[in-house]
């Protein structure tokens, strides 16, 4: 499995901060892949989430700028009130287009664009959350032969997001946060 993947993309909403914090606190500081996070966040609060995640993370956490190149070993968090896309040249594109699924950033936009860029070299993970955002993005990752993991709904604070994904696609794994962490550590 080592060397098979080029990036990890993670989407989450309600309850996902604690899961993401735990994952990043337990990953090796030499984790070899970029991790791209699209988490629902309050649009009027510009800072705090990066700092909160950074305090727990063994990896550098960045809110990328428009046209910033994706670099292995960094964690990229979609900025507040911006959609975050991955472009065909491996850079980020930020947009203030209308919210999708009542959200900006939209998890679907990030996951789908990552699927089209990384294709079979992508690991997509969908965590706990309260709406259907992320389901289409996970299906796009699966359709492009990426590896898909959906958090086990029984381990979620709010299971709506994983259940919506499970309705439209069959992931490679349905896993608890600890199982997700074990999978990621095996990539290192």
C-alpha positions as CSV (number, residue, x, y, z in Angstrom):
1,X,0.0,0.0,0.0
2,X,2.9,2.4,0.6
3,X,3.6,4.6,-2.4
4,X,0.2,3.8,-3.9
5,X,-1.5,7.0,-2.9
6,X,-0.6,10.7,-3.5
7,X,-3.0,12.5,-1.1
8,X,-5.7,12.1,1.6
9,X,-8.8,14.2,1.5
10,X,-11.1,14.4,4.5
11,X,-14.6,15.9,4.8
12,X,-16.6,16.4,8.0
13,X,-19.1,18.6,9.8
14,X,-20.7,18.4,13.2
15,X,-18.5,16.4,15.5
16,X,-15.6,16.1,13.1
17,X,-13.2,18.6,14.8
18,X,-12.5,16.1,17.6
19,X,-12.0,13.2,15.2
20,X,-9.6,15.3,12.9
21,X,-7.7,16.5,16.0
22,X,-7.2,13.0,17.2
23,X,-6.1,11.6,13.8
24,X,-3.6,14.4,13.4
25,X,-2.3,14.1,16.9
26,X,-1.5,10.4,16.4
27,X,0.0,10.6,12.9
28,X,3.8,10.5,12.5
29,X,5.3,13.9,11.9
30,X,6.9,12.4,8.8
31,X,3.5,11.4,7.3
32,X,4.4,11.4,3.6
33,X,1.1,12.6,1.9
34,X,-0.7,15.9,1.9
35,X,-3.9,15.9,3.9
36,X,-6.7,18.1,2.5
37,X,-9.5,19.0,4.9
38,X,-12.9,20.4,4.0
39,X,-14.7,20.9,7.3
40,X,-17.9,22.9,7.8
41,X,-17.1,25.9,9.8
42,X,-18.7,29.2,10.9
43,X,-18.4,31.7,8.0
44,X,-18.2,34.7,10.3
45,X,-15.3,33.3,12.4
46,X,-12.1,33.7,10.3
47,X,-9.6,32.2,12.7
48,X,-9.3,29.8,15.5
49,X,-9.9,26.4,13.7
50,X,-6.4,26.4,12.2
51,X,-4.9,27.2,15.6
52,X,-7.1,24.6,17.4
53,X,-6.1,21.9,14.9
54,X,-2.4,23.0,14.9
55,X,-2.2,22.6,18.7
56,X,-3.0,18.9,18.3
57,X,-1.3,18.1,15.0
58,X,2.1,16.7,14.4
59,X,2.0,18.1,10.9
60,X,1.9,21.7,9.7
61,X,-1.6,23.0,9.2
62,X,-2.2,25.7,6.6
63,X,-5.2,27.5,5.2
64,X,-4.0,27.7,1.5
65,X,-4.0,30.7,-0.6
66,X,-5.5,30.7,-4.1
67,X,-3.1,29.0,-6.6
68,X,-0.9,27.6,-3.8
69,X,0.8,24.3,-4.7
70,X,-0.1,21.2,-2.8
71,X,3.0,19.9,-0.9
72,X,3.4,16.5,0.7
73,X,3.4,16.4,4.5
74,X,1.2,19.5,5.0
75,X,-2.4,19.6,6.2
76,X,-4.5,22.0,4.2
77,X,-7.7,23.3,5.7
78,X,-10.4,25.0,3.5
79,X,-10.6,28.6,4.6
80,X,-13.7,29.9,6.3
81,X,-16.4,30.9,3.8
82,X,-14.5,29.7,0.7
83,X,-15.0,26.7,-1.5
84,X,-11.7,24.9,-2.0
85,X,-11.0,23.1,-5.3
86,X,-7.9,21.2,-6.5
87,X,-7.0,22.3,-10.0
88,X,-5.5,20.2,-12.9
89,X,-2.0,21.6,-12.1
90,X,-2.0,20.5,-8.4
91,X,-2.8,23.9,-7.0
92,X,-5.7,25.1,-4.9
93,X,-8.4,27.3,-6.2
94,X,-10.6,29.3,-3.8
95,X,-14.1,30.5,-4.7
96,X,-16.9,32.4,-3.1
97,X,-19.6,30.8,-5.4
98,X,-23.0,30.2,-3.8
99,X,-23.0,27.7,-0.9
100,X,-23.6,24.0,-1.9
101,X,-25.7,21.9,0.5
102,X,-26.0,25.1,2.6
103,X,-22.2,25.1,3.1
104,X,-19.2,27.1,2.0
105,X,-16.7,25.4,2.1
106,X,-18.5,22.6,0.3
107,X,-17.1,19.1,1.1
108,X,-18.5,17.9,-2.3
109,X,-16.6,20.5,-4.2
110,X,-13.3,19.6,-2.5
111,X,-13.7,15.8,-2.7
112,X,-14.9,15.8,-6.3
113,X,-12.1,18.1,-7.6
114,X,-9.6,16.0,-5.7
115,X,-11.1,12.8,-7.3
116,X,-10.6,14.3,-10.8
117,X,-7.0,15.3,-10.1
118,X,-5.6,12.4,-8.0
119,X,-7.9,9.7,-9.5
120,X,-6.9,6.2,-8.1
121,X,-4.0,7.8,-6.1
122,X,-6.5,9.4,-3.6
123,X,-7.8,8.3,-0.2
124,X,-11.1,9.9,0.6
125,X,-12.5,9.9,4.1
126,X,-15.9,11.2,5.2
127,X,-16.6,11.8,8.9
128,X,-19.5,12.7,11.1
129,X,-21.8,15.4,10.0
130,X,-25.4,16.7,9.8
131,X,-26.3,17.0,6.1
132,X,-25.7,15.3,2.8
133,X,-22.6,17.2,1.8
134,X,-19.7,14.9,0.9
135,X,-21.8,12.0,-0.4
136,X,-21.5,13.0,-4.0
137,X,-17.8,13.7,-3.6
138,X,-17.2,10.3,-2.1
139,X,-19.0,8.7,-5.0
140,X,-16.8,10.6,-7.4
141,X,-13.7,9.3,-5.6
142,X,-15.0,5.8,-5.8
143,X,-15.9,6.2,-9.5
144,X,-12.3,7.4,-10.2
145,X,-11.0,4.2,-8.3
146,X,-9.7,6.1,-5.3
147,X,-9.8,4.4,-1.9
148,X,-12.9,5.4,0.2
149,X,-13.5,5.3,3.9
150,X,-16.8,6.3,5.6
151,X,-16.9,6.8,9.3
152,X,-19.0,4.1,10.9
153,X,-22.4,5.8,11.6
154,X,-22.5,4.1,15.0
155,X,-19.4,6.0,16.1
156,X,-20.6,9.5,14.8
157,X,-21.8,12.4,16.9
158,X,-24.3,13.0,14.0
159,X,-24.6,10.1,11.5
160,X,-26.5,12.0,8.7
161,X,-23.5,12.6,6.5
162,X,-22.0,9.1,6.5
163,X,-25.5,7.5,6.1
164,X,-26.1,9.7,3.0
165,X,-22.8,8.6,1.5
166,X,-23.6,5.0,2.2
167,X,-27.0,5.4,0.4
168,X,-25.3,6.3,-2.9
169,X,-21.9,4.4,-2.9
170,X,-20.2,1.4,-1.4
171,X,-16.9,2.5,0.3
172,X,-13.9,0.3,0.6
173,X,-14.2,0.5,4.3
174,X,-16.7,1.7,7.0
175,X,-14.5,2.4,9.9
176,X,-14.3,3.8,13.5
177,X,-11.9,6.7,14.1
178,X,-9.4,4.3,15.5
179,X,-9.5,2.1,12.4
180,X,-9.1,5.2,10.2
181,X,-6.1,6.2,12.2
182,X,-4.6,2.7,11.8
183,X,-5.2,2.8,8.1
184,X,-3.5,6.2,7.8
185,X,-0.5,5.1,9.9
186,X,0.0,2.1,7.6
187,X,0.4,4.6,4.7
188,X,3.4,6.2,6.5
